[in-house]
């Protein structure tokens, strides 16, 4: 398992947090995702053999937010 921290911009409420978390946890290979509104970040644990950080960023972008 690998862990990465992604900056997420565009979140303004807990609904946004849930949307980002749901988008990340829906990906096969993601073990867990913790999204923090105040810090504007997501900490994701994932299987590096099935998924890459680029996949994580794409999921956040498709959910309507920006991942850095």
mmJSON file of the N, C-alpha and C atoms, coordinates in Angstrom:
{"data_MODEL":{"atom_site":{
"group_PDB":["ATOM","ATOM","ATOM","ATOM","ATOM","ATOM","ATOM","ATOM","ATOM","ATOM","ATOM","ATOM","ATOM","ATOM","ATOM","ATOM","ATOM","ATOM","ATOM","ATOM","ATOM","ATOM","ATOM","ATOM","ATOM","ATOM","ATOM","ATOM","ATOM","ATOM","ATOM","ATOM","ATOM","ATOM","ATOM","ATOM","ATOM","ATOM","ATOM","ATOM","ATOM","ATOM","ATOM","ATOM","ATOM","ATOM","ATOM","ATOM","ATOM","ATOM","ATOM","ATOM","ATOM","ATOM","ATOM","ATOM","ATOM","ATOM","ATOM","ATOM","ATOM","ATOM","ATOM","ATOM","ATOM","ATOM","ATOM","ATOM","ATOM","ATOM","ATOM","ATOM","ATOM","ATOM","ATOM","ATOM","ATOM","ATOM","ATOM","ATOM","ATOM","ATOM","ATOM","ATOM","ATOM","ATOM","ATOM","ATOM","ATOM","ATOM","ATOM","ATOM","ATOM","ATOM","ATOM","ATOM","ATOM","ATOM","ATOM","ATOM","ATOM","ATOM","ATOM","ATOM","ATOM","ATOM","ATOM","ATOM","ATOM","ATOM","ATOM","ATOM","ATOM","ATOM","ATOM","ATOM","ATOM","ATOM","ATOM","ATOM","ATOM","ATOM","ATOM","ATOM","ATOM","ATOM","ATOM","ATOM","ATOM","ATOM","ATOM","ATOM","ATOM","ATOM","ATOM","ATOM","ATOM","ATOM","ATOM","ATOM","ATOM","ATOM","ATOM","ATOM","ATOM","ATOM","ATOM","ATOM","ATOM","ATOM","ATOM","ATOM","ATOM","ATOM","ATOM","ATOM","ATOM","ATOM","ATOM","ATOM","ATOM","ATOM","ATOM","ATOM","ATOM","ATOM","ATOM","ATOM","ATOM","ATOM","ATOM","ATOM","ATOM","ATOM","ATOM","ATOM","ATOM","ATOM","ATOM","ATOM","ATOM","ATOM","ATOM","ATOM","ATOM","ATOM","ATOM","ATOM","ATOM","ATOM","ATOM","ATOM","ATOM","ATOM","ATOM","ATOM","ATOM","ATOM","ATOM","ATOM","ATOM","ATOM","ATOM","ATOM"],
"id":[1,2,3,4,5,6,7,8,9,10,11,12,13,14,15,16,17,18,19,20,21,22,23,24,25,26,27,28,29,30,31,32,33,34,35,36,37,38,39,40,41,42,43,44,45,46,47,48,49,50,51,52,53,54,55,56,57,58,59,60,61,62,63,64,65,66,67,68,69,70,71,72,73,74,75,76,77,78,79,80,81,82,83,84,85,86,87,88,89,90,91,92,93,94,95,96,97,98,99,100,101,102,103,104,105,106,107,108,109,110,111,112,113,114,115,116,117,118,119,120,121,122,123,124,125,126,127,128,129,130,131,132,133,134,135,136,137,138,139,140,141,142,143,144,145,146,147,148,149,150,151,152,153,154,155,156,157,158,159,160,161,162,163,164,165,166,167,168,169,170,171,172,173,174,175,176,177,178,179,180,181,182,183,184,185,186,187,188,189,190,191,192,193,194,195,196,197,198,199,200,201,202,203,204],
"type_symbol":["N","C","C","N","C","C","N","C","C","N","C","C","N","C","C","N","C","C","N","C","C","N","C","C","N","C","C","N","C","C","N","C","C","N","C","C","N","C","C","N","C","C","N","C","C","N","C","C","N","C","C","N","C","C","N","C","C","N","C","C","N","C","C","N","C","C","N","C","C","N","C","C","N","C","C","N","C","C","N","C","C","N","C","C","N","C","C","N","C","C","N","C","C","N","C","C","N","C","C","N","C","C","N","C","C","N","C","C","N","C","C","N","C","C","N","C","C","N","C","C","N","C","C","N","C","C","N","C","C","N","C","C","N","C","C","N","C","C","N","C","C","N","C","C","N","C","C","N","C","C","N","C","C","N","C","C","N","C","C","N","C","C","N","C","C","N","C","C","N","C","C","N","C","C","N","C","C","N","C","C","N","C","C","N","C","C","N","C","C","N","C","C","N","C","C","N","C","C","N","C","C","N","C","C"],
"label_atom_id":["N","CA","C","N","CA","C","N","CA","C","N","CA","C","N","CA","C","N","CA","C","N","CA","C","N","CA","C","N","CA","C","N","CA","C","N","CA","C","N","CA","C","N","CA","C","N","CA","C","N","CA","C","N","CA","C","N","CA","C","N","CA","C","N","CA","C","N","CA","C","N","CA","C","N","CA","C","N","CA","C","N","CA","C","N","CA","C","N","CA","C","N","CA","C","N","CA","C","N","CA","C","N","CA","C","N","CA","C","N","CA","C","N","CA","C","N","CA","C","N","CA","C","N","CA","C","N","CA","C","N","CA","C","N","CA","C","N","CA","C","N","CA","C","N","CA","C","N","CA","C","N","CA","C","N","CA","C","N","CA","C","N","CA","C","N","CA","C","N","CA","C","N","CA","C","N","CA","C","N","CA","C","N","CA","C","N","CA","C","N","CA","C","N","CA","C","N","CA","C","N","CA","C","N","CA","C","N","CA","C","N","CA","C","N","CA","C","N","CA","C","N","CA","C","N","CA","C","N","CA","C","N","CA","C","N","CA","C"],
"label_alt_id":[null,null,null,null,null,null,null,null,null,null,null,null,null,null,null,null,null,null,null,null,null,null,null,null,null,null,null,null,null,null,null,null,null,null,null,null,null,null,null,null,null,null,null,null,null,null,null,null,null,null,null,null,null,null,null,null,null,null,null,null,null,null,null,null,null,null,null,null,null,null,null,null,null,null,null,null,null,null,null,null,null,null,null,null,null,null,null,null,null,null,null,null,null,null,null,null,null,null,null,null,null,null,null,null,null,null,null,null,null,null,null,null,null,null,null,null,null,null,null,null,null,null,null,null,null,null,null,null,null,null,null,null,null,null,null,null,null,null,null,null,null,null,null,null,null,null,null,null,null,null,null,null,null,null,null,null,null,null,null,null,null,null,null,null,null,null,null,null,null,null,null,null,null,null,null,null,null,null,null,null,null,null,null,null,null,null,null,null,null,null,null,null,null,null,null,null,null,null,null,null,null,null,null,null],
"label_comp_id":["UNK","UNK","UNK","UNK","UNK","UNK","UNK","UNK","UNK","UNK","UNK","UNK","UNK","UNK","UNK","UNK","UNK","UNK","UNK","UNK","UNK","UNK","UNK","UNK","UNK","UNK","UNK","UNK","UNK","UNK","UNK","UNK","UNK","UNK","UNK","UNK","UNK","UNK","UNK","UNK","UNK","UNK","UNK","UNK","UNK","UNK","UNK","UNK","UNK","UNK","UNK","UNK","UNK","UNK","UNK","UNK","UNK","UNK","UNK","UNK","UNK","UNK","UNK","UNK","UNK","UNK","UNK","UNK","UNK","UNK","UNK","UNK","UNK","UNK","UNK","UNK","UNK","UNK","UNK","UNK","UNK","UNK","UNK","UNK","UNK","UNK","UNK","UNK","UNK","UNK","UNK","UNK","UNK","UNK","UNK","UNK","UNK","UNK","UNK","UNK","UNK","UNK","UNK","UNK","UNK","UNK","UNK","UNK","UNK","UNK","UNK","UNK","UNK","UNK","UNK","UNK","UNK","UNK","UNK","UNK","UNK","UNK","UNK","UNK","UNK","UNK","UNK","UNK","UNK","UNK","UNK","UNK","UNK","UNK","UNK","UNK","UNK","UNK","UNK","UNK","UNK","UNK","UNK","UNK","UNK","UNK","UNK","UNK","UNK","UNK","UNK","UNK","UNK","UNK","UNK","UNK","UNK","UNK","UNK","UNK","UNK","UNK","UNK","UNK","UNK","UNK","UNK","UNK","UNK","UNK","UNK","UNK","UNK","UNK","UNK","UNK","UNK","UNK","UNK","UNK","UNK","UNK","UNK","UNK","UNK","UNK","UNK","UNK","UNK","UNK","UNK","UNK","UNK","UNK","UNK","UNK","UNK","UNK","UNK","UNK","UNK","UNK","UNK","UNK"],
"label_asym_id":["A","A","A","A","A","A","A","A","A","A","A","A","A","A","A","A","A","A","A","A","A","A","A","A","A","A","A","A","A","A","A","A","A","A","A","A","A","A","A","A","A","A","A","A","A","A","A","A","A","A","A","A","A","A","A","A","A","A","A","A","A","A","A","A","A","A","A","A","A","A","A","A","A","A","A","A","A","A","A","A","A","A","A","A","A","A","A","A","A","A","A","A","A","A","A","A","A","A","A","A","A","A","A","A","A","A","A","A","A","A","A","A","A","A","A","A","A","A","A","A","A","A","A","A","A","A","A","A","A","A","A","A","A","A","A","A","A","A","A","A","A","A","A","A","A","A","A","A","A","A","A","A","A","A","A","A","A","A","A","A","A","A","A","A","A","A","A","A","A","A","A","A","A","A","A","A","A","A","A","A","A","A","A","A","A","A","A","A","A","A","A","A","A","A","A","A","A","A","A","A","A","A","A","A"],
"label_entity_id":["1","1","1","1","1","1","1","1","1","1","1","1","1","1","1","1","1","1","1","1","1","1","1","1","1","1","1","1","1","1","1","1","1","1","1","1","1","1","1","1","1","1","1","1","1","1","1","1","1","1","1","1","1","1","1","1","1","1","1","1","1","1","1","1","1","1","1","1","1","1","1","1","1","1","1","1","1","1","1","1","1","1","1","1","1","1","1","1","1","1","1","1","1","1","1","1","1","1","1","1","1","1","1","1","1","1","1","1","1","1","1","1","1","1","1","1","1","1","1","1","1","1","1","1","1","1","1","1","1","1","1","1","1","1","1","1","1","1","1","1","1","1","1","1","1","1","1","1","1","1","1","1","1","1","1","1","1","1","1","1","1","1","1","1","1","1","1","1","1","1","1","1","1","1","1","1","1","1","1","1","1","1","1","1","1","1","1","1","1","1","1","1","1","1","1","1","1","1","1","1","1","1","1","1"],
"label_seq_id":[1,1,1,2,2,2,3,3,3,4,4,4,5,5,5,6,6,6,7,7,7,8,8,8,9,9,9,10,10,10,11,11,11,12,12,12,13,13,13,14,14,14,15,15,15,16,16,16,17,17,17,18,18,18,19,19,19,20,20,20,21,21,21,22,22,22,23,23,23,24,24,24,25,25,25,26,26,26,27,27,27,28,28,28,29,29,29,30,30,30,31,31,31,32,32,32,33,33,33,34,34,34,35,35,35,36,36,36,37,37,37,38,38,38,39,39,39,40,40,40,41,41,41,42,42,42,43,43,43,44,44,44,45,45,45,46,46,46,47,47,47,48,48,48,49,49,49,50,50,50,51,51,51,52,52,52,53,53,53,54,54,54,55,55,55,56,56,56,57,57,57,58,58,58,59,59,59,60,60,60,61,61,61,62,62,62,63,63,63,64,64,64,65,65,65,66,66,66,67,67,67,68,68,68],
"pdbx_PDB_ins_code":[null,null,null,null,null,null,null,null,null,null,null,null,null,null,null,null,null,null,null,null,null,null,null,null,null,null,null,null,null,null,null,null,null,null,null,null,null,null,null,null,null,null,null,null,null,null,null,null,null,null,null,null,null,null,null,null,null,null,null,null,null,null,null,null,null,null,null,null,null,null,null,null,null,null,null,null,null,null,null,null,null,null,null,null,null,null,null,null,null,null,null,null,null,null,null,null,null,null,null,null,null,null,null,null,null,null,null,null,null,null,null,null,null,null,null,null,null,null,null,null,null,null,null,null,null,null,null,null,null,null,null,null,null,null,null,null,null,null,null,null,null,null,null,null,null,null,null,null,null,null,null,null,null,null,null,null,null,null,null,null,null,null,null,null,null,null,null,null,null,null,null,null,null,null,null,null,null,null,null,null,null,null,null,null,null,null,null,null,null,null,null,null,null,null,null,null,null,null,null,null,null,null,null,null],
"Cartn_x":[0.837,0.0,0.873,0.423,1.109,0.163,0.74,-0.068,0.395,-0.569,-0.23,-1.161,-0.663,-1.449,-1.629,-2.87,-3.183,-3.861,-3.437,-4.127,-5.37,-6.5,-7.768,-8.327,-8.557,-9.133,-10.562,-11.359,-12.74,-13.748,-13.281,-14.212,-14.638,-15.948,-16.427,-17.323,-17.673,-18.58,-18.379,-19.092,-18.965,-19.525,-20.463,-20.972,-19.848,-19.028,-17.871,-16.904,-16.671,-15.78,-16.296,-17.586,-18.182,-18.073,-18.279,-18.188,-16.785,-15.768,-14.378,-14.056,-14.464,-14.192,-14.866,-16.107,-16.832,-16.171,-15.698,-15.037,-13.76,-13.025,-11.772,-12.006,-12.916,-13.133,-13.834,-14.442,-15.084,-14.056,-12.822,-11.776,-11.286,-11.156,-10.629,-9.163,-8.791,-7.416,-7.245,-8.269,-8.197,-8.674,-7.804,-8.16,-8.919,-8.44,-9.118,-8.799,-9.692,-9.487,-10.015,-9.159,-9.561,-9.43,-10.548,-10.573,-10.797,-9.941,-10.003,-10.336,-11.494,-11.951,-11.053,-10.737,-9.943,-8.556,-7.924,-6.584,-6.626,-7.807,-7.93,-7.083,-7.179,-6.36,-7.063,-6.55,-7.032,-5.82,-5.917,-4.877,-5.455,-4.796,-5.338,-4.346,-4.848,-4.066,-4.571,-3.64,-4.044,-3.003,-3.428,-2.559,-1.868,-0.579,0.159,0.264,-0.102,-0.095,-1.352,-2.434,-3.68,-4.036,-3.435,-3.847,-2.649,-2.683,-1.601,-2.151,-1.276,-1.739,-2.451,-2.088,-2.779,-4.241,-4.538,-5.924,-6.683,-6.023,-6.652,-6.975,-6.012,-6.226,-7.357,-7.403,-8.463,-9.837,-9.938,-11.219,-11.686,-10.746,-11.09,-11.557,-10.849,-11.216,-12.602,-12.87,-14.174,-15.296,-14.965,-15.967,-16.232,-15.453,-15.695,-14.759,-13.639,-12.678,-11.315,-10.35,-9.018,-8.039,-7.26,-6.257,-4.874,-4.027,-2.664,-1.682],
"Cartn_y":[-1.192,0.0,1.243,2.2,3.482,4.551,5.634,6.739,8.009,8.826,10.101,11.186,12.413,13.576,14.467,14.811,15.665,16.941,18.074,19.326,19.364,19.739,19.804,21.213,21.881,23.22,23.187,24.141,24.243,23.716,23.106,22.596,23.738,23.789,24.859,24.373,23.078,22.57,21.064,20.496,19.062,18.223,18.773,18.053,17.88,18.911,18.823,17.749,17.712,16.712,15.311,15.098,13.786,13.426,14.398,14.156,13.7,14.381,14.018,12.642,12.41,11.117,9.982,10.173,9.142,8.866,9.926,9.764,8.949,9.186,8.463,7.008,6.805,5.443,4.552,5.149,4.357,3.703,4.198,3.648,2.311,1.346,0.046,0.215,-0.274,-0.153,0.862,1.693,2.665,1.995,1.983,1.378,2.372,3.622,4.626,6.02,6.958,8.358,9.231,10.122,11.09,12.469,13.191,14.507,15.553,16.583,17.626,18.953,19.505,20.761,21.923,22.027,23.147,23.193,22.026,21.96,21.933,21.616,21.525,20.412,19.242,18.128,16.792,15.816,14.434,13.546,12.66,11.675,10.332,9.691,8.468,7.322,6.185,4.937,4.065,3.596,2.843,1.794,0.831,-0.223,0.293,0.53,1.118,0.188,-1.081,-2.018,-1.881,-1.345,-1.218,0.201,1.196,2.576,3.515,4.665,5.644,6.963,7.829,9.148,9.924,9.685,10.353,9.943,8.669,8.211,8.942,9.127,9.813,11.262,11.933,13.331,13.424,12.479,12.482,12.303,11.444,11.222,12.504,13.222,14.488,15.519,15.589,16.53,16.201,14.923,14.511,14.801,14.871,15.195,16.701,17.488,18.923,19.773,19.2,19.934,19.862,20.603,20.603,19.961,19.002,18.327,18.788,19.047,19.502,18.451],
"Cartn_z":[0.0,0.0,0.0,-0.747,-0.814,-0.297,0.238,0.73,0.036,-0.381,-1.008,-0.489,-0.523,-0.105,-1.323,-1.603,-2.75,-2.262,-2.783,-2.509,-3.389,-2.789,-3.522,-3.374,-4.505,-4.439,-4.975,-4.487,-4.927,-3.927,-2.833,-1.821,-0.901,-0.599,0.264,1.402,1.407,2.443,2.618,3.576,3.831,2.683,1.933,0.765,-0.261,-0.423,-1.327,-0.849,0.454,1.04,0.724,0.911,0.64,-0.84,-1.707,-3.146,-3.532,-3.002,-3.304,-2.727,-1.488,-0.85,-1.618,-2.001,-2.757,-4.107,-4.766,-6.066,-5.922,-4.848,-4.641,-4.219,-3.283,-2.781,-3.804,-4.83,-5.881,-6.805,-6.773,-7.633,-7.089,-7.987,-7.584,-7.22,-6.051,-5.586,-4.469,-4.235,-3.144,-1.867,-0.853,0.432,1.311,1.347,2.163,1.632,1.941,1.568,2.699,3.18,4.199,3.574,3.554,2.918,3.998,4.014,5.024,4.352,4.687,4.091,4.501,5.784,6.297,5.667,5.534,4.938,3.411,2.865,1.413,0.834,1.474,1.011,1.182,0.448,0.556,0.789,1.776,2.037,1.627,0.674,0.079,0.236,0.725,0.767,-0.373,-1.197,-2.374,-2.742,-3.542,-4.042,-5.301,-5.213,-6.334,-7.54,-7.372,-8.492,-9.349,-8.766,-9.537,-9.935,-9.287,-9.533,-9.333,-9.993,-9.864,-9.324,-8.841,-8.394,-9.502,-10.751,-11.862,-11.914,-11.664,-11.613,-10.501,-9.36,-8.23,-8.608,-9.229,-9.647,-10.67,-11.599,-12.604,-11.963,-10.956,-10.272,-9.578,-8.968,-8.299,-9.327,-10.45,-11.518,-12.085,-12.308,-12.825,-11.852,-10.547,-9.523,-9.458,-10.228,-10.282,-9.449,-9.02,-8.197,-8.862,-8.302,-8.893,-7.933,-8.438,-7.636,-8.066,-7.101,-7.384,-6.898],
"occupancy":[1.0,1.0,1.0,1.0,1.0,1.0,1.0,1.0,1.0,1.0,1.0,1.0,1.0,1.0,1.0,1.0,1.0,1.0,1.0,1.0,1.0,1.0,1.0,1.0,1.0,1.0,1.0,1.0,1.0,1.0,1.0,1.0,1.0,1.0,1.0,1.0,1.0,1.0,1.0,1.0,1.0,1.0,1.0,1.0,1.0,1.0,1.0,1.0,1.0,1.0,1.0,1.0,1.0,1.0,1.0,1.0,1.0,1.0,1.0,1.0,1.0,1.0,1.0,1.0,1.0,1.0,1.0,1.0,1.0,1.0,1.0,1.0,1.0,1.0,1.0,1.0,1.0,1.0,1.0,1.0,1.0,1.0,1.0,1.0,1.0,1.0,1.0,1.0,1.0,1.0,1.0,1.0,1.0,1.0,1.0,1.0,1.0,1.0,1.0,1.0,1.0,1.0,1.0,1.0,1.0,1.0,1.0,1.0,1.0,1.0,1.0,1.0,1.0,1.0,1.0,1.0,1.0,1.0,1.0,1.0,1.0,1.0,1.0,1.0,1.0,1.0,1.0,1.0,1.0,1.0,1.0,1.0,1.0,1.0,1.0,1.0,1.0,1.0,1.0,1.0,1.0,1.0,1.0,1.0,1.0,1.0,1.0,1.0,1.0,1.0,1.0,1.0,1.0,1.0,1.0,1.0,1.0,1.0,1.0,1.0,1.0,1.0,1.0,1.0,1.0,1.0,1.0,1.0,1.0,1.0,1.0,1.0,1.0,1.0,1.0,1.0,1.0,1.0,1.0,1.0,1.0,1.0,1.0,1.0,1.0,1.0,1.0,1.0,1.0,1.0,1.0,1.0,1.0,1.0,1.0,1.0,1.0,1.0,1.0,1.0,1.0,1.0,1.0,1.0],
"B_iso_or_equiv":[0.0,0.0,0.0,0.0,0.0,0.0,0.0,0.0,0.0,0.0,0.0,0.0,0.0,0.0,0.0,0.0,0.0,0.0,0.0,0.0,0.0,0.0,0.0,0.0,0.0,0.0,0.0,0.0,0.0,0.0,0.0,0.0,0.0,0.0,0.0,0.0,0.0,0.0,0.0,0.0,0.0,0.0,0.0,0.0,0.0,0.0,0.0,0.0,0.0,0.0,0.0,0.0,0.0,0.0,0.0,0.0,0.0,0.0,0.0,0.0,0.0,0.0,0.0,0.0,0.0,0.0,0.0,0.0,0.0,0.0,0.0,0.0,0.0,0.0,0.0,0.0,0.0,0.0,0.0,0.0,0.0,0.0,0.0,0.0,0.0,0.0,0.0,0.0,0.0,0.0,0.0,0.0,0.0,0.0,0.0,0.0,0.0,0.0,0.0,0.0,0.0,0.0,0.0,0.0,0.0,0.0,0.0,0.0,0.0,0.0,0.0,0.0,0.0,0.0,0.0,0.0,0.0,0.0,0.0,0.0,0.0,0.0,0.0,0.0,0.0,0.0,0.0,0.0,0.0,0.0,0.0,0.0,0.0,0.0,0.0,0.0,0.0,0.0,0.0,0.0,0.0,0.0,0.0,0.0,0.0,0.0,0.0,0.0,0.0,0.0,0.0,0.0,0.0,0.0,0.0,0.0,0.0,0.0,0.0,0.0,0.0,0.0,0.0,0.0,0.0,0.0,0.0,0.0,0.0,0.0,0.0,0.0,0.0,0.0,0.0,0.0,0.0,0.0,0.0,0.0,0.0,0.0,0.0,0.0,0.0,0.0,0.0,0.0,0.0,0.0,0.0,0.0,0.0,0.0,0.0,0.0,0.0,0.0,0.0,0.0,0.0,0.0,0.0,0.0],
"pdbx_formal_charge":[null,null,null,null,null,null,null,null,null,null,null,null,null,null,null,null,null,null,null,null,null,null,null,null,null,null,null,null,null,null,null,null,null,null,null,null,null,null,null,null,null,null,null,null,null,null,null,null,null,null,null,null,null,null,null,null,null,null,null,null,null,null,null,null,null,null,null,null,null,null,null,null,null,null,null,null,null,null,null,null,null,null,null,null,null,null,null,null,null,null,null,null,null,null,null,null,null,null,null,null,null,null,null,null,null,null,null,null,null,null,null,null,null,null,null,null,null,null,null,null,null,null,null,null,null,null,null,null,null,null,null,null,null,null,null,null,null,null,null,null,null,null,null,null,null,null,null,null,null,null,null,null,null,null,null,null,null,null,null,null,null,null,null,null,null,null,null,null,null,null,null,null,null,null,null,null,null,null,null,null,null,null,null,null,null,null,null,null,null,null,null,null,null,null,null,null,null,null,null,null,null,null,null,null],
"auth_seq_id":[1,1,1,2,2,2,3,3,3,4,4,4,5,5,5,6,6,6,7,7,7,8,8,8,9,9,9,10,10,10,11,11,11,12,12,12,13,13,13,14,14,14,15,15,15,16,16,16,17,17,17,18,18,18,19,19,19,20,20,20,21,21,21,22,22,22,23,23,23,24,24,24,25,25,25,26,26,26,27,27,27,28,28,28,29,29,29,30,30,30,31,31,31,32,32,32,33,33,33,34,34,34,35,35,35,36,36,36,37,37,37,38,38,38,39,39,39,40,40,40,41,41,41,42,42,42,43,43,43,44,44,44,45,45,45,46,46,46,47,47,47,48,48,48,49,49,49,50,50,50,51,51,51,52,52,52,53,53,53,54,54,54,55,55,55,56,56,56,57,57,57,58,58,58,59,59,59,60,60,60,61,61,61,62,62,62,63,63,63,64,64,64,65,65,65,66,66,66,67,67,67,68,68,68],
"auth_comp_id":["UNK","UNK","UNK","UNK","UNK","UNK","UNK","UNK","UNK","UNK","UNK","UNK","UNK","UNK","UNK","UNK","UNK","UNK","UNK","UNK","UNK","UNK","UNK","UNK","UNK","UNK","UNK","UNK","UNK","UNK","UNK","UNK","UNK","UNK","UNK","UNK","UNK","UNK","UNK","UNK","UNK","UNK","UNK","UNK","UNK","UNK","UNK","UNK","UNK","UNK","UNK","UNK","UNK","UNK","UNK","UNK","UNK","UNK","UNK","UNK","UNK","UNK","UNK","UNK","UNK","UNK","UNK","UNK","UNK","UNK","UNK","UNK","UNK","UNK","UNK","UNK","UNK","UNK","UNK","UNK","UNK","UNK","UNK","UNK","UNK","UNK","UNK","UNK","UNK","UNK","UNK","UNK","UNK","UNK","UNK","UNK","UNK","UNK","UNK","UNK","UNK","UNK","UNK","UNK","UNK","UNK","UNK","UNK","UNK","UNK","UNK","UNK","UNK","UNK","UNK","UNK","UNK","UNK","UNK","UNK","UNK","UNK","UNK","UNK","UNK","UNK","UNK","UNK","UNK","UNK","UNK","UNK","UNK","UNK","UNK","UNK","UNK","UNK","UNK","UNK","UNK","UNK","UNK","UNK","UNK","UNK","UNK","UNK","UNK","UNK","UNK","UNK","UNK","UNK","UNK","UNK","UNK","UNK","UNK","UNK","UNK","UNK","UNK","UNK","UNK","UNK","UNK","UNK","UNK","UNK","UNK","UNK","UNK","UNK","UNK","UNK","UNK","UNK","UNK","UNK","UNK","UNK","UNK","UNK","UNK","UNK","UNK","UNK","UNK","UNK","UNK","UNK","UNK","UNK","UNK","UNK","UNK","UNK","UNK","UNK","UNK","UNK","UNK","UNK"],
"auth_asym_id":["A","A","A","A","A","A","A","A","A","A","A","A","A","A","A","A","A","A","A","A","A","A","A","A","A","A","A","A","A","A","A","A","A","A","A","A","A","A","A","A","A","A","A","A","A","A","A","A","A","A","A","A","A","A","A","A","A","A","A","A","A","A","A","A","A","A","A","A","A","A","A","A","A","A","A","A","A","A","A","A","A","A","A","A","A","A","A","A","A","A","A","A","A","A","A","A","A","A","A","A","A","A","A","A","A","A","A","A","A","A","A","A","A","A","A","A","A","A","A","A","A","A","A","A","A","A","A","A","A","A","A","A","A","A","A","A","A","A","A","A","A","A","A","A","A","A","A","A","A","A","A","A","A","A","A","A","A","A","A","A","A","A","A","A","A","A","A","A","A","A","A","A","A","A","A","A","A","A","A","A","A","A","A","A","A","A","A","A","A","A","A","A","A","A","A","A","A","A","A","A","A","A","A","A"],
"auth_atom_id":["N","CA","C","N","CA","C","N","CA","C","N","CA","C","N","CA","C","N","CA","C","N","CA","C","N","CA","C","N","CA","C","N","CA","C","N","CA","C","N","CA","C","N","CA","C","N","CA","C","N","CA","C","N","CA","C","N","CA","C","N","CA","C","N","CA","C","N","CA","C","N","CA","C","N","CA","C","N","CA","C","N","CA","C","N","CA","C","N","CA","C","N","CA","C","N","CA","C","N","CA","C","N","CA","C","N","CA","C","N","CA","C","N","CA","C","N","CA","C","N","CA","C","N","CA","C","N","CA","C","N","CA","C","N","CA","C","N","CA","C","N","CA","C","N","CA","C","N","CA","C","N","CA","C","N","CA","C","N","CA","C","N","CA","C","N","CA","C","N","CA","C","N","CA","C","N","CA","C","N","CA","C","N","CA","C","N","CA","C","N","CA","C","N","CA","C","N","CA","C","N","CA","C","N","CA","C","N","CA","C","N","CA","C","N","CA","C","N","CA","C","N","CA","C","N","CA","C","N","CA","C","N","CA","C","N","CA","C"],
"pdbx_PDB_model_num":[1,1,1,1,1,1,1,1,1,1,1,1,1,1,1,1,1,1,1,1,1,1,1,1,1,1,1,1,1,1,1,1,1,1,1,1,1,1,1,1,1,1,1,1,1,1,1,1,1,1,1,1,1,1,1,1,1,1,1,1,1,1,1,1,1,1,1,1,1,1,1,1,1,1,1,1,1,1,1,1,1,1,1,1,1,1,1,1,1,1,1,1,1,1,1,1,1,1,1,1,1,1,1,1,1,1,1,1,1,1,1,1,1,1,1,1,1,1,1,1,1,1,1,1,1,1,1,1,1,1,1,1,1,1,1,1,1,1,1,1,1,1,1,1,1,1,1,1,1,1,1,1,1,1,1,1,1,1,1,1,1,1,1,1,1,1,1,1,1,1,1,1,1,1,1,1,1,1,1,1,1,1,1,1,1,1,1,1,1,1,1,1,1,1,1,1,1,1,1,1,1,1,1,1]
}}}
